[in-house]
Amino acid sequence: MKKRFIITGLMLLSIIATTVSCVNAATPDELYDHVWKLINKKYYDPSDNSQDWNKWRYRYEHKLKTQEDAYVAIETMLASLNDPYTRFLDPKEFSEENQSIKGSLKGIGTQIGIRDGQLVIIAPLEDSPAERAGLQADDYILEINGESTKGINIDAAADKIRGEKGTTVTLLIQRKGVPNKTYSIVRDEIEVKSVSTKPPFETEIPSDIKYIRLSSFISKNAAGEIESILNDSSDAKGYIIDLRSNPGGLLTNAIYISDMLLNGGVIVSTVDRDSYKSTTRARMHQVTDKPIVVLINKGSASASEILSGALKDNHRATIVGEQSFGKGLVQEINKLPDEAGINITIQRYLTPSGRDIHKKGITPDVVVELKKENAEAKDDVQLKKAIEILKEIICLGEKNGKLGAGTNTTGI
């Protein structure tokens, strides 16, 4: 029996969902071959990065003496795919993955990814040591504890950054427009908070507008929390959904939340290695038809882009902020023998209009940049613009005798 979760988020310091299968212990050769078969069956690129995948199957036959030998061989094989999101997790990493989906992390609380071959911070988690230290989305990590990150993969970087509560990790950060800076950050046990109604910088929100901050799609409870807020704020005339610096998470959360906000229409389509296209549509179980403005930035990725793309393409919301990260791939994680795991890119996804946003991102309807001086002055110009736009939509709806979302609000 298998329990299957699909993930769309950029990698956390721990991974965020699993496909669990009951498997017995295996020899090093059997473990390696098991991974080869999974890639051969599931990996979304049938060309396997323009190589003959069969050449890998027996390359190490009878040469792997220990589990560690198998791990190294598997990582070497996967590296040939040139896909940072198809990754092997040893038993320790796989165990930490399960902790993250339960809502806790041990480390500094930041999402990391690989961009153009460099280790990059996607977003620090809210109220985490990383955020308090001043780390920001789009910061490049040049060194970890004095060691260069050149050529490092996400797993190795995560392993170096993670650690026990109370210990310190030192990161050399490169940020556009300022000199490189070293940050010494004390690790902690971090509660992953998915949903908040408290705006940043204590920005004043009008009483008839409900602000909802969704910081990740990791928690299995995220969709339920959003639904509760929508039900409890039925007197609101409109909603601001803040997906800034949200790196993604469970695909199911993105679909459930989209379903709450759409009255029919396509949510997302996925395409697998055989070019089979599967389309998910809203079930017309809409929780609210009140107008919506969505905030995104360069740290909004994957599941965030699915939700914002679904609302944008269905003319359900106005998107405000900056170009999103651009991760249009879906991963599945399989539990392997010896309690290890493998994260496999199995699909790419398309927005309802058929757009492939991988390495491109979602373009806001209204572009507003949150500059360094704005952040330092605690002046959230993006949120203020969202409030201004939403108030205009509400006013227009009242004049027309309708507050629902039937009108295309794009470009207001």
N, C-alpha and C positions, 0 to 999 in steps of 0.2 A: 504494500500500500504506500502511495506517495502523497505527501502534502506539498503543494506547489505554490510558491509565491514568486511574483515577477517584480524586479526592481528596475527603476529607471534613474536613480540618483547617482551623482558623482560619489566617489568613494569617501566615506568617513574614515576616521582613524580606526573604526571597526566597520565591517561591512553590514548591510542592513536587511537582508532577507535571504531565505534559503529554500532550496528544494531538498527535502529530506527523504532519503530512501533507506530502507533497512538492508544493509550490506554486511557481509561477514569480513573478517580480517583477510588480508590478501598478501601475497608475497610481493617483493619489489617489482618483479616483472609483471605480475597481474595488475598491480596498482597503475603502473605506467600504461599498460595496454587498455585498462579501463578508461583512463583519461583520453587516450587516442581515439577510442570508439565514441566517446561523448562528443568530442570536437567534430569528428567525421560525420556524426549524425545531426548535430544541432547548430554548429557555428554558422552564423548568418551569411558569411561570404563563401560561396561554393568554390571560389578559386583559391581559398586559403592563402590570401596574400600572394597570388600568382605563383604558387609553387605546387609541386606534387606532394600531397599530404601522405601518400603511401610510403614515401621514402623514410618517414619518421617511425613507422610502426615497429620495425625490427632493428632499428639502429643500435639499440643498447641491449639486445636480447642476450641473456646469460652473462651480462656484464654488471648488473645491478645486484650488489651483495646486501645492502642495507636499505631501510626506508629512506634514510637521508640521501643515499644514491638516487633513489627513485624521485625524490623531491627535486633534486638538482636537474635530473634528466627531464622531468616534466616542465620545469621552469624554462629550460633551454628550448624545448619543443614549442612551448607557448610563445616564447619571445619571437619565433619565426613568423608569427601572425601579425606582428607589429600593431597590436591592439592593446592599449594600456588597460582596457576594461575586462579583457579575458585573462583571468589571473588565478594562480594556484594559491590556496590558503593552507598552511600547515595546521595541525590540530590546535595549537595555541591561538592562532589567528581566527580559526573557525569558531572556537569557543567564545572569543571576544565579540565576534559577529552576533552571536546569539544574545549576548548581554546588551548590545546596542539596540536590537529590535525590542527588547524589554524596557528600554528607556533609560539606560545608564551607560556612561562611558568613563574610562579612566585615562586621563591624559590632559590636554590643554583645551580641548573642545573646539576643533576647527575641521572643516572639510578641506581635503586636498585633492588635487588632480594633476594631470600632466597636460601642459599646453605647449605646443611647438617644441616638445622634448624637454621642457623645463618644469620643475616642481612648482606648483602655484597654489595659493590659498584661494579656495572658492568662496568661503565665507566662514567667519567665526560664529560659533553658536551664541545665542543670546545669553548674557550674564555669565559667560565662561571666562576662565583665566586668559584665554587668547584675546577675547574682546576687551577685557579690562586692561590688558597689557598694551592695547592699541593696534593689534593686527587687523588688517583690512582685506576685503575682497580684492583680488588681482595683485596681491603682494607675491613676489617670487622668493622662494626659500633657496638661498645660495649655499648655505652651510647648516648642518645640524651638529651641535656640539663640536664645532671646529672642523668637521669633515665635509668636503664638497659634495653637493647633491648632483653633480654632473653625471648623467647617465643612470641615475637611480630610478627604480620603479616605485610604484605607490606602496606596495607591501613593505619594501625595505625602509622607505621613508616613515611609514606609519609605525613600524616596529621601533625605530629610533626615537620617534617623538612620544610614543606612549610610555607609560611608566607608573610606578606606585605613587599614591597620594603623598604630597609633601616633598617629593624630589623635584629637581630643576632640570629643564632642558633649555639650551641656548640656541637661538636661531639667528642667522645673518639674513636680513631681509633687504630685498631690492624693491623700491617703490618709485614709480614714475615721478620725475620732477624733484626728488629729494636725494641726498646722499644715502648710501647703504648704511643700515643701522643694525646693531646687535640687540636682541631682546632675550632677557633671561626670564623664563616663565615657570612658576611653580605649578606642578601638576596637581590635579584634584579629581575627585569622583564627581562626574557631571551628570546632573539630571537633564535629560533631553526634553525640553519643553516645546510642544508643537504649536499650541494655540494661545494667543494672548489678545486682550482687548485694550492693552495699555500702549498708547502711541509713543514713539521715540521722542526724546527731548521735551516731554510733557506738552506736546503740541495740543492746542485747544481744538477739540472736535465739537461741531454744532450738535445740539441735543437731538436733532431729528436725523442725524447720520450715525450709523454704527460702524466703528472701525474694528477690523479683524486682522490680526497679524498671524500668518501661518509661517513658522520658521523652518519647518521640514515636513515631509510626508512619511517620515520613518515610522512613527508610532502607529500601531494598528488602531489606536483610539482616535486618531486625528479627524477622520470623517465624522464620527459620532459627536466629537466636541464641536465641530463646525455646525452640524445640524442642530445641536442644542442651543447654540448662540442664535442661530437664525430663528428658531421657534420662540426663544425668549425675548426677541427684539422685534416682534411683529409690528410694533408701533413705529419703527424706524421708517423713514421715507426713502432711504437709500443706503448702500453699503460700500465701504472701501475695503478691498481685500489686498493686503500687503504681502507680496511674495518676494520682496527684495532680499537678496542673499539667501534664498531658499534653494538648496542644491538638489532637491528631489527626494526620492524615497520609493515607497510602494506605489506601483502603477494602479493598484486597486483603489487607493485613496484618491488619486487624481480623477479616476473615473467616477467614483461615488460622489465626490464634491461637485464635479461638472454636472452630474445627473441631477443634483439638488437645485441647480441654478438654471438649467436649460429646460425648455418646454418642447422637447423633440430635437431632432437634428443629430448629425454625426459628432461624436466626441473625439475619436482618434482612430486611425487605421494603422495596422502593423503589417510589415512585409517580411517574410522569412527567406531562407536560403533558396527555396524553390520558387521565389517570386509570388508565393501565395499571399494574397492580401485579405486580411480579416478586419472588418469594420465594426466598431462599437458605437451604438447609437443610444441617445438618451431615452429613458423609458417613459418620459412624460409624467414623472412623479415630482414635479417641481415644488420645492419648498417655498420659494419666494419669487415673485416676478418684479420686485422693486429694482430700480436702476443700480448699476454696479460700476465702479471704477477700480481697476486693478493696477497695482504698482509693481514694476519689475526693474531690475538692474542687471549689471554684468555678472552678478553672483546668483541670478535666478536660472536654474538649470533643470533640464529633464522633466520630471513630473510637474514642476512649476511651469515649464513651457507647454506641456500638454494641457494644463488647465487654462492658462492664459490664451493659448492658441485656440482652444475650443470656444472660449467666450468671445474672442475677437472674431473668428471666422463665422460664427453664428450671429454676429452683430448684437451680442448680449451685453457687452461691456466695452468701455473705453479703456485702453491700455496707456498708462502714463509712466514715464521714467526713461530708462536707458536700454539699449540693445541687450538682450539676454545672452547667456553664455553660449548656447548652441550645442546641446548634446541630444542627438536624436536617436540614440541606441538604447535597446532594452537588454538587460542582463537577467540570467537565471543562475542561481547558485545550487550546485548539487553536492550533497554530502557523499564523501568517498570512504572507502575502507580506511581503517586506522584513524577515524575521526577527523580526517582532513576534508577539504572542500575545494571546489573549483567554480569560479564565476565565469560564465560563458555568455558572450554577446550572441543572442539568438534572433534578434529582429531589429529592424529600424522602424521608426514610426513617422507617420505623416499627419499633419494637422488636417482638419476637416476639408480645407480647400485643396488638399493634396500636396502641400508644401513640405519638402524635406528640409528641416532647419538645422541639421547637423553641421557644426562649424560655422553656422550663419546666425542662428538665434531668431528670436521674435522681435520685430521692429515695433516700437510703441506707436500708437496713434498720435500721441503728443510727447515729444522728446523734451525732457527736463533733466539736466545734469546736476547732481549733487556734488558741488565742488568742495575742495578741502576747506576753504574759508567758510563755507556754509556749515560743514560738520563741526568745525572748531567753534563757531558761533552758536552751535546747537539750533540752527535755522533749517528745518526740514522743508526746503523749497518744493521738493517733489510731493510731499504729503499736502502741503498748502495748495499746490496746483490741483491735486486730486479733489480736494474739498471744493475749490472754486468751480471746477468742471461739474462735479456732482450736484452742487447747488443750482447751477444753470439748467442741468437736465431735470431736476426736481421742479424748478420753477416753470420750465417749458411744459412738463407733464401736467402740472396743475392748471396751467392756462388751457391746455388741450383736454382737460378733464380726465387725464390718465397718468398714473404713476408707474405703470408696468414697463416691461422692457421690449415692447413690440417695435419701437423705433430704433433705427440704426443710429447709434450715438457716436460712431467713428468720426474722429477728426474735430470734435468740439473743442 
